Amino acid sequence: MEFAGEIRPLVRSMISDKPVVRGSVYELKRKCGKPGCKCAKGELHPSMVLSVSEGGRTKIRAIPRGMLTDIKVRVRRYQQFRRARARLGEIHKKMLSIIDEMEAMRTEPMVPEKPGGGGKQQEEA
């Protein structure tokens, strides 16, 4: 199997100084709580938010106006980074498995001593 051709672009995609943001971006619709507002009649207020899991809890942050495109790009970069990381982990496991198989094929059992051979054996390098 040729892993080098797949590894290079994965590593290249990870080596970047461009910022990433962990999480997911989506539209959240809510009621504001004012009795006379349109949301009290069912027309909820939309807002774009970033959802992030921190310490086992989901945190939701409103995305400030004018930053939506930038945040989406950074989240997409993070997701690409994580996919590349996961794929590199899979390749690493496969490579270790192949190396283990190669070792098993090359390993011979210990040669028994010859009867009356005096116990010394020559090793071949």
VENCOR-V201755 format. One record per helix or strand of 2 or more residues. SS is the DSSP state (hx for helix, st for strand). FROM is the first residue (numbers start at 1). TO is the last residue. If there is no record, write none. Layout:
# VENCOR-V201755
ss->[SS & SS]
from->[FROM & FROM]
to->[TO & TO]
This chain:
# VENCOR-V201755
ss->[hx & st & hx & st & st & hx]
from->[4 & 24 & 38 & 45 & 57 & 68]
to->[14 & 30 & 41 & 54 & 62 & 106]
